[in-house]
Amino acid sequence: MTRRIDNGKRGLTPVDFDIAIAGGGMVGASLALALRHSGYRIALIESVAPGQAAQPSYDDRGIALSLASARVLRHVGIWDQVHRSATPIRRVHVSEQSRFGCVRMDAASLGAEALGHVVIARELGGALWECVRAAGNITAICPESVLHVEQGVDLLAAHCSVSGRLRCRLLVVADGVESGLRAQLGIDVVRHDYRQSAIVANVTMGQPHADTAYERFDSTGPLALLPLGQQRMVAVNCVASPGVPEWLALGDAEYCAQLDQRLGGRLGGFVQCGARRVYPLQRVWPDRQVSGRAVLLGSAAANLHPNGAQGFNLALRDVAALAESLAGGPGTDPGSAPILAGFAEARREDRERVSGFSHALAQTFASGNPLLTGARQAGMLLTDLLPPVKRELMLFGAGLRGRQPGCVRNAA
């Protein structure tokens, strides 16, 4: 069983680890599981215990998992458990309000059961941590935070708030978009504020969604709907940030009416809305993913606009690639420069392509330029009418194009 160190009860006896992961959210926990058979001694350091209301990674949000992500989670050994509570996305409908063009995608055209799946973040987190606790080479240290780091030639020292000095050969920084460790490592970021915020809530529709996801663009911003069980969906309502207080002040009935107007009256309207949570939207892109014996993963490595639901799926491909790069096991140094440089180069193309696509999509649909409006409508119409183009778009969205880790290329 995992030796779980609960710093709310006792201190940590000084011990070295091969790999320390700062951040036990969905990305950090996934990496720990991807490495559980590697033979490395792994520390998973998390400031908030899973199951606590304050744990931001494991709330009631719906998470869209691509086909590639399902393969990664199958590789780390939790897909069967996650799949039992997941809702398939069999079709995707993309449209723009008051415009004629749309793109309709169907898993059947790929010969696939689904284009992706939607899971509740809390349920995914529960599955991840259940396996973490059962893994013999993972020490979960919680609650704990890494305050600062010291780089050495052969080791990295992580100074923790409770445990003191912890030495490792590789530090994986997965502590979120506003990562303090990233700044300490001297990694600069480029930021773009979209001046939008996503209001996320689980909703109930008047009619069954038929396992269809919707993305609807208008002058306010994109509205995405992801299917959950029965007639429930996850509504990701992107609005101008200054207007967020007005949206939150609406009663549930009025909020549902506004969403119904944005969606164009589909699915029998919105009949019920759950708690609303707000997430400011910005692109945060580091100038590099590796610094010495440290590597960035998750939101610390890339924070993207939610259109296309690419952020977490990109992070899981990073997880799979890093685990693949570290496959040499205890006889190798996991923090060596050649290993980490090879990982960064292997991921560069996919990361830049996905980031560029997400940013361009946000910019394109935010523009009111008549020429650009006509061009995007023509592009949507042609994409819908040309099966080869649509197929490439689906494969790209599924994370199956370009240079990918072995577990993504080779479906089990």
LUMVEXKE-502162 format. One record per residue (C-alpha): residue in one letter; y, z, x. Coordinates in steps of 0.001 Angstrom, whole numbers, plus 500000, padded with zeros to 6 digits. Example, Ala and Ser with C-alpha at 12.3 -4.5 7.8 and 13.67 -1.06 7.14 Angstrom:
<sites>
<site rest="a" north="495500" up="507800" east="512300"/>
<site rest="s" north="498940" up="507140" east="513670"/>
</sites>
This chain:
<sites>
<site rest="m" north="500000" up="500000" east="500000"/>
<site rest="t" north="503587" up="499455" east="501051"/>
<site rest="r" north="505170" up="502389" east="502788"/>
<site rest="r" north="508229" up="502722" east="500608"/>
<site rest="i" north="510955" up="504865" east="502098"/>
<site rest="d" north="513176" up="506385" east="499438"/>
<site rest="n" north="516324" up="507591" east="501157"/>
<site rest="g" north="517267" up="509535" east="498083"/>
<site rest="k" north="514504" up="511947" east="499074"/>
<site rest="r" north="513965" up="511780" east="502834"/>
<site rest="g" north="515207" up="510109" east="505977"/>
<site rest="l" north="513715" up="507251" east="507940"/>
<site rest="t" north="511752" up="507994" east="511066"/>
<site rest="p" north="513120" up="505642" east="513747"/>
<site rest="v" north="510859" up="502602" east="513966"/>
<site rest="d" north="511178" up="498991" east="515093"/>
<site rest="f" north="510514" up="495989" east="512886"/>
<site rest="d" north="509967" up="492367" east="513769"/>
<site rest="i" north="512111" up="491213" east="510838"/>
<site rest="a" north="514662" up="493165" east="508803"/>
<site rest="i" north="515953" up="491700" east="505549"/>
<site rest="a" north="519337" up="493051" east="504441"/>
<site rest="g" north="519301" up="492588" east="500669"/>
<site rest="g" north="516348" up="493085" east="498330"/>
<site rest="g" north="517503" up="490809" east="495515"/>
<site rest="m" north="515546" up="487770" east="494389"/>
<site rest="v" north="516039" up="485865" east="497645"/>
<site rest="g" north="515365" up="488752" east="500040"/>
<site rest="a" north="512288" up="489913" east="498129"/>
<site rest="s" north="510966" up="486332" east="497943"/>
<site rest="l" north="511235" up="485974" east="501721"/>
<site rest="a" north="509466" up="489294" east="502292"/>
<site rest="l" north="506570" up="488065" east="500146"/>
<site rest="a" north="506521" up="484661" east="501813"/>
<site rest="l" north="505979" up="486504" east="505125"/>
<site rest="r" north="503522" up="489142" east="503912"/>
<site rest="h" north="500528" up="487423" east="505533"/>
<site rest="s" north="502385" up="486567" east="508749"/>
<site rest="g" north="501457" up="489729" east="510641"/>
<site rest="y" north="505123" up="490560" east="511270"/>
<site rest="r" north="506369" up="494071" east="510502"/>
<site rest="i" north="509027" up="493587" east="507825"/>
<site rest="a" north="511743" up="495901" east="506548"/>
<site rest="l" north="513291" up="495088" east="503164"/>
<site rest="i" north="516587" up="496978" east="502907"/>
<site rest="e" north="518206" up="497318" east="499476"/>
<site rest="s" north="521154" up="499418" east="498369"/>
<site rest="v" north="520223" up="499651" east="494666"/>
<site rest="a" north="516708" up="500404" east="493489"/>
<site rest="p" north="515092" up="497684" east="491329"/>
<site rest="g" north="515191" up="498621" east="487663"/>
<site rest="q" north="518571" up="500315" east="487973"/>
<site rest="a" north="521318" up="499000" east="485706"/>
<site rest="a" north="523580" up="498587" east="488748"/>
<site rest="q" north="521181" up="496130" east="490425"/>
<site rest="p" north="523145" up="492858" east="490011"/>
<site rest="s" north="520276" up="490528" east="490897"/>
<site rest="y" north="517946" up="491841" east="488211"/>
<site rest="d" north="519952" up="491754" east="484984"/>
<site rest="d" north="519229" up="489934" east="481709"/>
<site rest="r" north="520504" up="486535" east="482845"/>
<site rest="g" north="518273" up="483522" east="482384"/>
<site rest="i" north="517448" up="481824" east="485687"/>
<site rest="a" north="516575" up="478112" east="485755"/>
<site rest="l" north="513743" up="477416" east="488200"/>
<site rest="s" north="513181" up="473855" east="489387"/>
<site rest="l" north="509781" up="472280" east="490016"/>
<site rest="a" north="510284" up="472941" east="493728"/>
<site rest="s" north="511024" up="476613" east="493027"/>
<site rest="a" north="507853" up="476963" east="490983"/>
<site rest="r" north="505938" up="475644" east="494001"/>
<site rest="v" north="507659" up="478142" east="496302"/>
<site rest="l" north="506871" up="481053" east="493970"/>
<site rest="r" north="503276" up="479859" east="493687"/>
<site rest="h" north="503112" up="479816" east="497478"/>
<site rest="v" north="504348" up="483410" east="497726"/>
<site rest="g" north="501815" up="484488" east="495107"/>
<site rest="i" north="503793" up="485428" east="491993"/>
<site rest="w" north="504062" up="482199" east="489964"/>
<site rest="d" north="501147" up="483005" east="487646"/>
<site rest="q" north="502806" up="486283" east="486692"/>
<site rest="v" north="506261" up="484684" east="486295"/>
<site rest="h" north="504911" up="481696" east="484363"/>
<site rest="r" north="503507" up="483895" east="481602"/>
<site rest="s" north="507013" up="484836" east="480424"/>
<site rest="a" north="508800" up="481596" east="481393"/>
<site rest="t" north="510096" up="478966" east="478967"/>
<site rest="p" north="509587" up="475341" east="480061"/>
<site rest="i" north="512452" up="472865" east="480214"/>
<site rest="r" north="510817" up="469685" east="478961"/>
<site rest="r" north="513996" up="467738" east="478257"/>
<site rest="v" north="517625" up="467783" east="479459"/>
<site rest="h" north="520575" up="466353" east="477519"/>
<site rest="v" north="523887" up="465831" east="479344"/>
<site rest="s" north="526979" up="464681" east="477452"/>
<site rest="e" north="530768" up="464807" east="477381"/>
<site rest="q" north="532761" up="465798" east="474329"/>
<site rest="s" north="534390" up="462885" east="472474"/>
<site rest="r" north="532753" up="460350" east="474791"/>
<site rest="f" north="529942" up="457895" east="474123"/>
<site rest="g" north="527934" up="458226" east="477341"/>
<site rest="c" north="525062" up="460681" east="477785"/>
<site rest="v" north="522030" up="461169" east="480012"/>
<site rest="r" north="518680" up="462134" east="478473"/>
<site rest="m" north="515901" up="463265" east="480787"/>
<site rest="d" north="512284" up="463952" east="479841"/>
<site rest="a" north="509532" up="465536" east="481929"/>
<site rest="a" north="506999" up="463099" east="480473"/>
<site rest="s" north="508689" up="460234" east="482324"/>
<site rest="l" north="507779" up="462005" east="485585"/>
<site rest="g" north="504267" up="462730" east="484415"/>
<site rest="a" north="505133" up="466425" east="484564"/>
<site rest="e" north="504631" up="469251" east="482085"/>
<site rest="a" north="508237" up="470388" east="482556"/>
<site rest="l" north="511358" up="469640" east="484577"/>
<site rest="g" north="511716" up="473343" east="485258"/>
<site rest="h" north="511384" up="476785" east="483688"/>
<site rest="v" north="513734" up="479535" east="482558"/>
<site rest="v" north="512932" up="483154" east="483375"/>
<site rest="i" north="514842" up="486380" east="482817"/>
<site rest="a" north="516160" up="487700" east="486134"/>
<site rest="r" north="514917" up="491218" east="485370"/>
<site rest="e" north="511367" up="489953" east="484781"/>
<site rest="l" north="511395" up="487866" east="487950"/>
<site rest="g" north="512651" up="490885" east="489902"/>
<site rest="g" north="509918" up="493075" east="488449"/>
<site rest="a" north="507236" up="490599" east="489522"/>
<site rest="l" north="508692" up="490321" east="493019"/>
<site rest="w" north="508926" up="494064" east="493615"/>
<site rest="e" north="505487" up="494777" east="492173"/>
<site rest="c" north="504051" up="492533" east="494889"/>
<site rest="v" north="506390" up="493941" east="497555"/>
<site rest="r" north="505090" up="497451" east="496923"/>
<site rest="a" north="501505" up="496231" east="497291"/>
<site rest="a" north="502066" up="494385" east="500583"/>
<site rest="g" north="500821" up="496262" east="503625"/>
<site rest="n" north="503283" up="494930" east="506200"/>
<site rest="i" north="506493" up="495354" east="504132"/>
<site rest="t" north="508462" up="498593" east="504322"/>
<site rest="a" north="510924" up="498800" east="501448"/>
<site rest="i" north="513865" up="501026" east="502431"/>
<site rest="c" north="515882" up="501982" east="499377"/>
<site rest="p" north="518604" up="502986" east="498732"/>
<site rest="e" north="520004" up="501839" east="502045"/>
<site rest="s" north="522710" up="499534" east="503389"/>
<site rest="v" north="523292" up="497891" east="506751"/>
<site rest="l" north="526818" up="498834" east="507816"/>
<site rest="h" north="527130" up="496864" east="511033"/>
<site rest="v" north="525032" up="495099" east="513627"/>
<site rest="e" north="524859" up="494799" east="517410"/>
<site rest="q" north="523416" up="491649" east="518923"/>
<site rest="g" north="521304" up="491924" east="522055"/>
<site rest="v" north="519392" up="489462" east="524182"/>
<site rest="d" north="515959" up="490544" east="522947"/>
<site rest="l" north="516778" up="492773" east="519973"/>
<site rest="l" north="519328" up="493259" east="517226"/>
<site rest="a" north="520383" up="496770" east="516195"/>
<site rest="a" north="521212" up="497316" east="512523"/>
<site rest="h" north="523171" up="500494" east="511878"/>
<site rest="c" north="522335" up="501797" east="508402"/>
<site rest="s" north="524213" up="504197" east="506148"/>
<site rest="v" north="521348" up="506719" east="505874"/>
<site rest="s" north="518655" up="505782" east="508363"/>
<site rest="g" north="520846" up="505283" east="511399"/>
<site rest="r" north="519904" up="502713" east="514024"/>
<site rest="l" north="517126" up="500258" east="513177"/>
<site rest="r" north="515999" up="497713" east="515762"/>
<site rest="c" north="514554" up="494309" east="514926"/>
<site rest="r" north="514076" up="490901" east="516512"/>
<site rest="l" north="515440" up="488987" east="513504"/>
<site rest="l" north="517936" up="490082" east="510853"/>
<site rest="v" north="518000" up="488091" east="507610"/>
<site rest="v" north="521324" up="488539" east="505837"/>
<site rest="a" north="520844" up="488183" east="502074"/>
<site rest="d" north="523491" up="490628" east="500872"/>
<site rest="g" north="525445" up="488394" east="498499"/>
<site rest="v" north="528363" up="486013" east="498312"/>
<site rest="e" north="530896" up="488501" east="499702"/>
<site rest="s" north="528619" up="489417" east="502596"/>
<site rest="g" north="530216" up="491925" east="504948"/>
<site rest="l" north="527534" up="491269" east="507554"/>
<site rest="r" north="528316" up="487550" east="507582"/>
<site rest="a" north="531895" up="488325" east="508568"/>
<site rest="q" north="530728" up="490760" east="511271"/>
<site rest="l" north="528540" up="488032" east="512743"/>
<site rest="g" north="531627" up="485877" east="513214"/>
<site rest="i" north="530553" up="483265" east="510671"/>
<site rest="d" north="533568" up="481723" east="508943"/>
<site rest="v" north="533422" up="480284" east="505430"/>
<site rest="v" north="535227" up="477555" east="503548"/>
<site rest="r" north="536194" up="478632" east="500034"/>
<site rest="h" north="537138" up="476582" east="497007"/>
<site rest="d" north="538285" up="478421" east="493921"/>
<site rest="y" north="537432" up="476363" east="490838"/>
<site rest="r" north="539829" up="478540" east="488800"/>
<site rest="q" north="536997" up="478904" east="486325"/>
<site rest="s" north="534684" up="481719" east="485304"/>
<site rest="a" north="531246" up="481549" east="483718"/>
<site rest="i" north="530770" up="483712" east="480627"/>
<site rest="v" north="527006" up="484193" east="480386"/>
<site rest="a" north="525215" up="485488" east="477289"/>
<site rest="n" north="521874" up="485126" east="475579"/>
<site rest="v" north="522309" up="483482" east="472166"/>
<site rest="t" north="520234" up="482610" east="469110"/>
<site rest="m" north="520482" up="479139" east="467583"/>
<site rest="g" north="520071" up="478092" east="463960"/>
<site rest="q" north="517287" up="475637" east="464848"/>
<site rest="p" north="514511" up="475510" east="467482"/>
<site rest="h" north="515645" up="474128" east="470845"/>
<site rest="a" north="512384" up="472185" east="471434"/>
<site rest="d" north="512403" up="473256" east="475103"/>
<site rest="t" north="515579" up="471240" east="475701"/>
<site rest="a" north="518409" up="472226" east="478044"/>
<site rest="y" north="521925" up="471016" east="477319"/>
<site rest="e" north="524930" up="470491" east="479552"/>
<site rest="r" north="528124" up="469601" east="477724"/>
<site rest="f" north="531377" up="468763" east="479506"/>
<site rest="d" north="534849" up="468945" east="478011"/>
<site rest="s" north="538404" up="469725" east="479101"/>
<site rest="t" north="537602" up="473460" east="479163"/>
<site rest="g" north="534709" up="473076" east="481598"/>
<site rest="p" north="530928" up="472692" east="481365"/>
<site rest="l" north="528851" up="474515" east="478759"/>
<site rest="a" north="525176" up="474848" east="479710"/>
<site rest="l" north="522395" up="476004" east="477396"/>
<site rest="l" north="518988" up="476921" east="478804"/>
<site rest="p" north="515998" up="477449" east="476496"/>
<site rest="l" north="514343" up="480829" east="476114"/>
<site rest="g" north="511554" up="481796" east="473703"/>
<site rest="q" north="511736" up="480777" east="470038"/>
<site rest="q" north="515348" up="479876" east="469142"/>
<site rest="r" north="516978" up="481864" east="471929"/>
<site rest="m" north="518974" up="480246" east="474731"/>
<site rest="v" north="521103" up="481250" east="477708"/>
<site rest="a" north="524693" up="480099" east="477202"/>
<site rest="v" north="526713" up="479546" east="480404"/>
<site rest="n" north="530230" up="478985" east="479114"/>
<site rest="c" north="532602" up="477891" east="481904"/>
<site rest="v" north="536265" up="478436" east="481062"/>
<site rest="a" north="539598" up="478649" east="482864"/>
<site rest="s" north="539791" up="482058" east="484538"/>
<site rest="p" north="543206" up="483033" east="483072"/>
<site rest="g" north="541750" up="482588" east="479578"/>
<site rest="v" north="538739" up="484875" east="480091"/>
<site rest="p" north="540339" up="487947" east="478403"/>
<site rest="e" north="540945" up="485897" east="475258"/>
<site rest="w" north="537333" up="484700" east="475201"/>
<site rest="l" north="536050" up="488245" east="475669"/>
<site rest="a" north="538339" up="489558" east="472932"/>
<site rest="l" north="536673" up="487306" east="470349"/>
<site rest="g" north="534211" up="488916" east="467970"/>
<site rest="d" north="530646" up="487660" east="468139"/>
<site rest="a" north="531000" up="485437" east="465063"/>
<site rest="e" north="534191" up="483819" east="466333"/>
<site rest="y" north="532743" up="483414" east="469825"/>
<site rest="c" north="529687" up="481678" east="468339"/>
<site rest="a" north="531981" up="479380" east="466356"/>
<site rest="q" north="533854" up="478412" east="469532"/>
<site rest="l" north="530594" up="477649" east="471335"/>
<site rest="d" north="529417" up="475604" east="468352"/>
<site rest="q" north="532592" up="473516" east="468507"/>
<site rest="r" north="532090" up="472918" east="472228"/>
<site rest="l" north="528467" up="471867" east="471747"/>
<site rest="g" north="529305" up="469506" east="468904"/>
<site rest="g" north="527389" up="471231" east="466097"/>
<site rest="r" north="523899" up="470765" east="467557"/>
<site rest="l" north="520855" up="472971" east="466953"/>
<site rest="g" north="522100" up="474401" east="463668"/>
<site rest="g" north="524934" up="476296" east="465323"/>
<site rest="f" north="525090" up="479642" east="467124"/>
<site rest="v" north="524007" up="482478" east="464846"/>
<site rest="q" north="523924" up="485441" east="467243"/>
<site rest="c" north="525337" up="486339" east="470640"/>
<site rest="g" north="524285" up="489059" east="473071"/>
<site rest="a" north="526336" up="490890" east="475686"/>
<site rest="r" north="528725" up="488660" east="477655"/>
<site rest="r" north="529036" up="488889" east="481435"/>
<site rest="v" north="531677" up="487159" east="483534"/>
<site rest="y" north="531148" up="485501" east="486931"/>
<site rest="p" north="534130" up="483913" east="488749"/>
<site rest="l" north="533250" up="480458" east="490057"/>
<site rest="q" north="533917" up="479489" east="493633"/>
<site rest="r" north="532266" up="477465" east="496353"/>
<site rest="v" north="531664" up="479534" east="499476"/>
<site rest="w" north="530199" up="477559" east="502370"/>
<site rest="p" north="529608" up="479091" east="505853"/>
<site rest="d" north="530336" up="477071" east="508957"/>
<site rest="r" north="526802" up="477819" east="510187"/>
<site rest="q" north="523665" up="479530" east="508925"/>
<site rest="v" north="522560" up="481158" east="512201"/>
<site rest="s" north="524339" up="483504" east="514600"/>
<site rest="g" north="522319" up="484874" east="517486"/>
<site rest="r" north="519368" up="486780" east="516028"/>
<site rest="a" north="520700" up="486680" east="512469"/>
<site rest="v" north="520264" up="484069" east="509739"/>
<site rest="l" north="521964" up="483769" east="506347"/>
<site rest="l" north="520046" up="483287" east="503099"/>
<site rest="g" north="520883" up="483304" east="499389"/>
<site rest="s" north="524482" up="483577" east="498218"/>
<site rest="a" north="525525" up="484695" east="501699"/>
<site rest="a" north="524455" up="481225" east="502876"/>
<site rest="a" north="525793" up="479169" east="499948"/>
<site rest="n" north="527571" up="479918" east="496702"/>
<site rest="l" north="527820" up="476860" east="494442"/>
<site rest="h" north="529237" up="475897" east="491061"/>
<site rest="p" north="526519" up="476510" east="488428"/>
<site rest="n" north="526462" up="472934" east="487124"/>
<site rest="g" north="522961" up="471594" east="487588"/>
<site rest="a" north="521654" up="475135" east="488287"/>
<site rest="q" north="521164" up="474378" east="491976"/>
<site rest="g" north="522203" up="477581" east="493781"/>
<site rest="f" north="519142" up="479823" east="493497"/>
<site rest="n" north="516782" up="476863" east="493733"/>
<site rest="l" north="518395" up="475782" east="497000"/>
<site rest="a" north="518028" up="479354" east="498284"/>
<site rest="l" north="514301" up="479414" east="497499"/>
<site rest="r" north="513800" up="476228" east="499520"/>
<site rest="d" north="515608" up="477971" east="502385"/>
<site rest="v" north="513161" up="480882" east="501966"/>
<site rest="a" north="510143" up="478578" east="502151"/>
<site rest="a" north="511514" up="476741" east="505188"/>
<site rest="l" north="512298" up="479947" east="507085"/>
<site rest="a" north="508823" up="481341" east="506371"/>
<site rest="e" north="507369" up="478048" east="507593"/>
<site rest="s" north="509453" up="478230" east="510776"/>
<site rest="l" north="508144" up="481757" east="511429"/>
<site rest="a" north="504489" up="480818" east="510941"/>
<site rest="g" north="503700" up="481528" east="514606"/>
<site rest="g" north="503143" up="485201" east="513790"/>
<site rest="p" north="503435" up="488348" east="515928"/>
<site rest="g" north="502811" up="486490" east="519185"/>
<site rest="t" north="506155" up="484731" east="518835"/>
<site rest="d" north="509721" up="486018" east="518776"/>
<site rest="p" north="511037" up="485415" east="515207"/>
<site rest="g" north="514652" up="485644" east="516375"/>
<site rest="s" north="514372" up="483176" east="519236"/>
<site rest="a" north="517057" up="480501" east="519469"/>
<site rest="p" north="514650" up="477505" east="519264"/>
<site rest="i" north="513000" up="478806" east="516076"/>
<site rest="l" north="516270" up="479533" east="514297"/>
<site rest="a" north="517921" up="476313" east="515477"/>
<site rest="g" north="514924" up="474351" east="514228"/>
<site rest="f" north="515151" up="476070" east="510842"/>
<site rest="a" north="518873" up="475357" east="510505"/>
<site rest="e" north="518422" up="471695" east="511396"/>
<site rest="a" north="515493" up="471319" east="508990"/>
<site rest="r" north="517633" up="472623" east="506131"/>
<site rest="r" north="520921" up="470920" east="506977"/>
<site rest="e" north="520420" up="467669" east="505036"/>
<site rest="d" north="519180" up="469257" east="501807"/>
<site rest="r" north="521853" up="471946" east="501836"/>
<site rest="e" north="524721" up="469541" east="502478"/>
<site rest="r" north="523491" up="467048" east="499882"/>
<site rest="v" north="523105" up="469664" east="497141"/>
<site rest="s" north="526403" up="471355" east="497945"/>
<site rest="g" north="528233" up="468035" east="498001"/>
<site rest="f" north="526717" up="466928" east="494694"/>
<site rest="s" north="527546" up="470208" east="492953"/>
<site rest="h" north="531130" up="470202" east="494226"/>
<site rest="a" north="531717" up="466527" east="493398"/>
<site rest="l" north="530329" up="467003" east="489875"/>
<site rest="a" north="532671" up="469930" east="489247"/>
<site rest="q" north="535648" up="467988" east="490576"/>
<site rest="t" north="534811" up="464793" east="488715"/>
<site rest="f" north="534483" up="466376" east="485286"/>
<site rest="a" north="537571" up="468539" east="485816"/>
<site rest="s" north="539729" up="465470" east="486351"/>
<site rest="g" north="541743" up="463988" east="483500"/>
<site rest="n" north="542444" up="460769" east="485431"/>
<site rest="p" north="541755" up="457893" east="482953"/>
<site rest="l" north="540186" up="455706" east="485652"/>
<site rest="l" north="537852" up="458490" east="486731"/>
<site rest="t" north="537041" up="459265" east="483092"/>
<site rest="g" north="535987" up="455672" east="482521"/>
<site rest="a" north="533970" up="455581" east="485742"/>
<site rest="r" north="532000" up="458737" east="484934"/>
<site rest="q" north="531268" up="457485" east="481415"/>
<site rest="a" north="530004" up="454183" east="482785"/>
<site rest="g" north="527942" up="456102" east="485332"/>
<site rest="m" north="526339" up="458277" east="482659"/>
<site rest="l" north="525575" up="455258" east="480478"/>
<site rest="l" north="524017" up="453292" east="483338"/>
<site rest="t" north="521988" up="456311" east="484486"/>
<site rest="d" north="520560" up="456706" east="480991"/>
<site rest="l" north="519741" up="452996" east="480691"/>
<site rest="l" north="518203" up="452502" east="484158"/>
<site rest="p" north="514860" up="454370" east="484482"/>
<site rest="p" north="514670" up="454185" east="488315"/>
<site rest="v" north="518143" up="455730" east="488654"/>
<site rest="k" north="517330" up="458416" east="486126"/>
<site rest="r" north="514038" up="459167" east="487876"/>
<site rest="e" north="515820" up="459690" east="491193"/>
<site rest="l" north="518308" up="462018" east="489511"/>
<site rest="m" north="515474" up="464066" east="488004"/>
<site rest="l" north="513609" up="464302" east="491304"/>
<site rest="f" north="516806" up="465352" east="493068"/>
<site rest="g" north="517483" up="468032" east="490446"/>
<site rest="a" north="513882" up="469206" east="490760"/>
<site rest="g" north="514350" up="469758" east="494512"/>
<site rest="l" north="511726" up="467154" east="495427"/>
<site rest="r" north="513844" up="464693" east="497398"/>
<site rest="g" north="514671" up="464700" east="501105"/>
<site rest="r" north="513174" up="466829" east="503860"/>
<site rest="q" north="511478" up="469811" east="502197"/>
<site rest="p" north="509143" up="472671" east="503244"/>
<site rest="g" north="505416" up="472051" east="503168"/>
<site rest="c" north="504747" up="474104" east="500037"/>
<site rest="v" north="507320" up="471991" east="498149"/>
<site rest="r" north="505953" up="468650" east="499379"/>
<site rest="n" north="502350" up="469568" east="498702"/>
<site rest="a" north="501930" up="470817" east="495137"/>
<site rest="a" north="498979" up="473192" east="494741"/>
</sites>
